[in-house]
Amino acid sequence: MANVIEIVNLFGAVLDLCKVTADETLAVLTQGGEREDYAGAFLAAAQERGANAFQINLAKRIPAPGSLAKRTSLSGNRPAIEALKSADIVIDLLGLLWSAEQKEIQSAGTRILMCREPIENIIRMFPTPELRRRVEAGARLLGAAKTLRVTSRLGTDLTYRLGRYPVLTQYGYTDEPGRWDNLPGGFLYTGGDDDGVDGTVVIAPGDLIFPFKRYVGNAIRIEVERGRVVAIEGDHVDAEILRTYMARWNDPRAYAVSHIGWGMDEKALWDFLATSPLAPLSPGADGRAFYGNVLFSTGPNSELGGTNDTACHLDIPLRVADLHLDGEPIVVAGDIIPAELRAAHGARA
């Protein structure tokens, strides 16, 4: 376990990657006194670099039952939102992702770095400029493509018509105005046209479903037509959990197909949630970022600039699938093909 000085130094190295300077202001956002050790370390590291720094700690609020859009402890708190918009960079220890408040803060030019993983995970997956280079190379390929197709030996065959939405990248730090990232983890994604996703997804045994943080034991077959999930097939508990969860929101927008992309981080571990004692503390950076996964998602697309802000969001990393852009192979059976995207040592066992 890292001590206080080591954590301050660790977060200081992150701020250096984020190019935090003495003429900038850094804000740390927390709720209910959670992650106070992280908050203190980020504040200390910012002060060591001469930056102005402050913390906003909000009373923790549980979203009201039946809320269709994502609500957080920041929702409706106009003074706090305006204070965060005044900062150059916000360290988000609360978890604003997919919220309207995050989008507003970013629109003001404030960059945001979310940090909610255990320290040990941050050390193991610490971001590097080399990871950024590879992720951004992938973004150029994805941004130029007109179609994306995902297939697998178990029957996945899903096609996305691309062009409406931008490509978003994650590599663990942010040094550009208005840009969001998460510490740690490296992957990239975009969205298909709202009515431009059709086909079949087979969630195979060993694939993950977030936010369940659950490995699937039996194959689940999902049918997609014109950008919407129209059937979830399987006569076992895995499929029933998925059907029940999505129906519980009573929100037709929950069945929209959201983003699609692939994992790039060779230091992320596919089996982390099953094998690490830290799994209960992790929101899931390993599962979403592990090298060569194809990340299929349903629900909101507001981060991409769309209008769907449903609170029902599923990330489903497919472990052994193939992904092609305009017919060219990018991911094949969990391995990344283009030389400019490949990690030097491949996926970590």
C-alpha positions in Angstrom: 0.0 0.0 0.0 1.4 3.4 -1.0 2.0 6.0 1.7 0.9 9.6 1.6 4.1 10.9 0.1 4.0 8.2 -2.6 0.4 9.1 -3.5 1.2 12.8 -3.7 4.1 12.0 -6.0 1.9 9.6 -8.1 -0.8 12.2 -8.6 1.9 14.9 -9.2 3.1 12.8 -12.1 -0.4 12.7 -13.4 -0.7 16.5 -13.2 2.5 16.8 -15.1 1.0 14.7 -17.9 -2.0 17.0 -17.8 0.4 20.0 -18.1 -1.0 21.7 -14.9 1.0 24.9 -14.5 1.4 27.6 -11.9 -1.0 30.0 -13.7 -3.9 27.4 -13.6 -6.6 26.6 -11.2 -7.4 23.0 -10.2 -10.6 21.9 -8.5 -11.2 18.6 -6.8 -14.8 17.4 -6.6 -15.9 14.9 -3.9 -19.1 13.9 -2.1 -19.8 12.9 1.5 -16.1 13.0 2.4 -15.4 10.0 0.1 -11.8 9.6 -1.2 -10.5 12.3 1.1 -7.0 10.8 0.8 -7.1 11.2 -3.0 -8.5 14.8 -2.7 -5.7 15.8 -0.3 -3.0 14.3 -2.4 -4.2 16.0 -5.6 -4.5 19.4 -3.8 -1.0 18.9 -2.4 0.4 18.0 -5.8 -1.2 21.0 -7.4 0.2 23.3 -4.7 3.7 21.9 -5.3 3.4 23.0 -8.9 2.3 26.5 -7.8 -1.3 26.1 -9.1 -4.3 27.5 -7.3 -6.3 24.6 -5.9 -9.6 24.2 -4.1 -12.0 21.4 -3.2 -15.8 21.1 -3.4 -17.3 18.5 -1.2 -21.0 17.9 -1.7 -23.5 16.2 0.5 -24.1 12.7 -1.0 -27.5 12.3 -2.6 -29.1 9.1 -3.8 -30.9 9.6 -7.2 -34.7 9.5 -6.8 -36.3 6.2 -8.0 -37.6 6.5 -11.6 -35.2 9.2 -12.7 -34.6 8.6 -16.4 -31.6 10.9 -16.8 -28.4 10.5 -14.8 -28.5 12.5 -11.6 -25.6 13.1 -9.3 -24.9 15.0 -6.1 -24.0 17.9 -8.3 -27.3 18.0 -10.2 -29.0 21.4 -9.7 -26.3 22.8 -7.5 -25.7 26.0 -9.6 -23.0 27.6 -7.3 -20.9 24.5 -7.3 -21.3 24.0 -11.1 -20.2 27.6 -11.7 -17.2 27.2 -9.4 -16.1 24.1 -11.3 -16.5 25.9 -14.6 -14.1 28.6 -13.4 -11.3 26.0 -13.0 -8.9 25.0 -15.7 -9.0 21.3 -14.6 -11.4 19.4 -12.4 -10.4 16.2 -10.7 -13.7 14.3 -10.5 -13.7 11.9 -7.6 -17.5 11.8 -7.6 -18.3 10.3 -11.0 -20.0 12.8 -13.3 -19.7 10.7 -16.5 -22.8 10.8 -18.8 -24.3 13.7 -16.7 -25.6 17.0 -18.1 -23.4 18.8 -15.5 -20.2 17.2 -16.9 -21.1 18.3 -20.4 -21.7 21.9 -19.2 -18.4 22.0 -17.4 -16.6 20.7 -20.4 -18.3 23.2 -22.6 -16.8 26.0 -20.6 -13.3 24.8 -21.6 -12.6 23.0 -18.3 -10.8 19.7 -18.7 -11.9 16.9 -16.4 -10.0 13.9 -15.1 -12.1 11.3 -13.3 -10.2 9.2 -10.8 -12.0 6.4 -8.8 -9.7 3.4 -9.2 -7.7 1.9 -6.3 -4.1 3.3 -6.1 -2.7 -0.1 -6.9 -4.6 -0.1 -10.2 -3.4 3.4 -11.1 0.2 2.4 -10.4 -0.1 -0.8 -12.5 -1.9 0.9 -15.4 -0.1 4.3 -15.1 -0.7 6.3 -18.4 2.1 7.0 -20.8 2.6 9.2 -23.9 3.1 5.9 -25.9 -0.4 4.7 -24.9 -1.8 8.0 -26.0 0.1 7.8 -29.4 -1.5 4.4 -30.1 -5.0 5.4 -29.0 -4.8 8.5 -31.1 -3.6 6.5 -34.1 -6.6 4.3 -33.6 -8.8 7.3 -33.5 -7.6 8.5 -36.9 -8.5 5.1 -38.4 -11.9 5.0 -36.7 -12.6 8.7 -37.6 -12.0 8.0 -41.3 -14.2 4.9 -41.6 -17.7 4.7 -43.0 -18.6 1.3 -41.7 -17.7 -0.8 -38.7 -18.5 -4.5 -38.5 -18.2 -6.8 -35.4 -18.2 -10.6 -35.9 -17.4 -13.7 -33.8 -17.3 -17.4 -34.2 -20.4 -17.7 -31.9 -22.6 -15.7 -34.3 -22.0 -12.0 -33.6 -22.5 -10.0 -36.9 -23.3 -6.4 -36.3 -22.7 -3.5 -38.6 -22.5 0.2 -37.8 -22.9 3.0 -40.3 -20.5 5.7 -39.1 -20.1 9.5 -39.7 -22.6 11.3 -37.4 -20.6 11.1 -34.1 -17.0 12.0 -33.2 -14.4 9.6 -31.9 -13.6 9.8 -28.2 -10.4 8.6 -26.7 -9.2 7.6 -23.3 -5.5 7.2 -22.3 -5.5 8.3 -18.7 -4.8 12.0 -18.7 -6.0 15.3 -20.3 -4.0 18.4 -21.3 -6.5 19.9 -23.8 -9.3 22.4 -22.9 -12.7 20.8 -22.5 -11.4 17.3 -22.8 -12.5 14.5 -20.4 -10.5 11.4 -19.5 -10.4 8.6 -16.8 -7.4 7.6 -14.8 -6.3 4.9 -15.7 -7.1 2.9 -18.9 -6.8 3.2 -22.7 -9.5 2.7 -25.3 -11.5 4.6 -27.9 -15.0 4.6 -29.3 -17.6 6.3 -31.5 -21.3 5.9 -32.1 -23.1 4.6 -35.1 -25.8 6.6 -36.8 -29.0 6.6 -34.7 -30.8 4.3 -37.1 -27.6 2.8 -38.6 -26.8 -0.2 -36.5 -28.2 -3.6 -37.5 -27.4 -7.3 -36.7 -26.7 -9.7 -33.9 -24.5 -9.6 -30.8 -23.6 -12.8 -29.0 -22.3 -12.1 -25.5 -20.1 -15.2 -25.0 -19.1 -17.0 -21.8 -16.3 -15.0 -20.2 -17.5 -11.7 -21.6 -18.3 -8.9 -19.0 -21.4 -6.8 -18.4 -21.1 -3.5 -16.6 -22.4 -2.1 -14.3 -23.2 -5.6 -13.1 -19.4 -6.3 -12.9 -20.4 -9.9 -13.9 -18.8 -12.5 -16.2 -21.4 -14.2 -18.4 -21.6 -17.9 -18.0 -24.0 -18.7 -20.8 -24.3 -17.0 -24.2 -26.8 -14.2 -24.6 -28.1 -13.3 -28.1 -29.1 -9.7 -28.8 -30.9 -8.7 -31.9 -30.5 -5.1 -33.1 -32.5 -3.3 -35.8 -32.1 0.3 -36.9 -30.0 1.2 -33.8 -32.2 -0.4 -31.2 -32.2 -3.7 -29.2 -35.3 -5.6 -30.2 -34.7 -8.9 -28.6 -32.6 -10.4 -25.8 -32.5 -14.2 -26.2 -31.5 -16.9 -23.8 -33.3 -19.2 -21.4 -30.9 -18.9 -18.5 -30.2 -16.5 -15.6 -27.6 -14.4 -17.5 -30.2 -13.4 -20.1 -32.9 -13.0 -17.6 -30.9 -10.6 -15.5 -30.1 -8.5 -18.6 -33.8 -8.4 -19.7 -35.1 -7.6 -16.2 -32.5 -4.8 -15.6 -33.2 -3.0 -18.8 -37.0 -3.3 -18.5 -36.9 -2.0 -14.9 -36.0 1.5 -16.1 -39.2 1.7 -18.0 -37.4 3.9 -20.6 -37.5 3.0 -24.3 -34.2 4.9 -24.8 -32.4 2.3 -22.7 -32.6 0.0 -25.7 -30.7 2.3 -28.0 -27.3 1.2 -29.1 -24.7 3.6 -27.8 -20.9 3.5 -28.4 -18.6 1.0 -30.0 -14.8 0.7 -29.9 -12.0 -1.4 -28.6 -9.5 -1.7 -25.7 -5.9 -0.7 -26.1 -4.3 -1.1 -22.7 -2.0 -4.1 -22.5 -1.6 -3.5 -18.7 -5.3 -3.9 -18.0 -6.4 -7.4 -16.9 -9.4 -9.2 -18.3 -9.7 -11.4 -15.2 -9.3 -8.6 -12.6 -12.8 -8.7 -11.3 -12.6 -12.4 -10.7 -9.1 -12.7 -9.3 -8.2 -9.4 -7.4 -9.2 -8.6 -3.8 -9.5 -5.0 -5.0 -12.3 -5.8 -7.4 -15.1 -4.5 -5.1 -13.3 -1.1 -5.0 -12.9 -0.8 -8.8 -15.5 0.8 -11.1 -14.1 -1.3 -13.9 -11.2 0.3 -15.8 -9.6 -3.1 -16.4 -12.7 -4.7 -17.9 -13.3 -1.8 -20.3 -9.8 -1.2 -21.4 -8.1 -4.6 -21.6 -6.2 -5.1 -24.8 -8.1 -6.3 -27.8 -11.6 -6.3 -26.4 -14.5 -5.0 -28.5 -16.6 -2.7 -26.3 -20.3 -2.8 -27.2 -22.5 -0.4 -25.4 -26.2 0.5 -25.0 -28.0 3.5 -23.7 -26.9 7.2 -23.6 -25.0 8.9 -26.3 -24.9 12.4 -24.8 -21.1 12.2 -24.4 -20.8 11.9 -28.1 -23.1 14.9 -28.7 -26.4 12.9 -29.1 -29.7 13.6 -27.3 -30.1 10.3 -25.5 -29.4 10.9 -21.8 -31.0 7.8 -20.3 -29.6 6.6 -17.0 -29.6 3.0 -18.2 -26.1 2.4 -19.5 -24.5 -0.9 -20.3 -20.8 -1.5 -21.3 -20.2 -5.1 -22.6 -16.6 -5.9 -23.5 -16.5 -8.8 -25.9 -13.3 -10.7 -25.2 -12.8 -12.7 -28.4 -14.5 -10.8 -31.3 -13.3 -9.4 -34.6 -13.7 -5.7 -35.6 -13.3 -4.4 -39.2 -13.3 -0.8 -40.4 -14.4 -0.6 -44.1 -13.5 -4.2 -44.4 -10.0 -3.9 -42.9 -9.2 -5.9 -39.8 -8.5 -3.9 -36.7 -9.1 -6.5 -33.9 -9.1 -10.2 -34.6 -9.9 -12.7 -31.8 -8.7 -10.4 -29.1 -5.5 -9.2 -30.9 -4.9 -5.8 -32.5 -3.7 -6.0 -36.1 -2.4 -2.6 -37.4 1.2 -2.2 -36.5 0.8 1.4 -35.4 -1.8 0.3 -32.8 -0.1 -2.7 -31.4 1.5 -2.6 -27.9 5.2 -3.5 -27.9 4.7 -6.6 -25.7 1.1 -7.4 -26.6 -1.6 -8.2 -24.1 -0.7 -9.0 -20.6 -1.5 -12.5 -19.5 
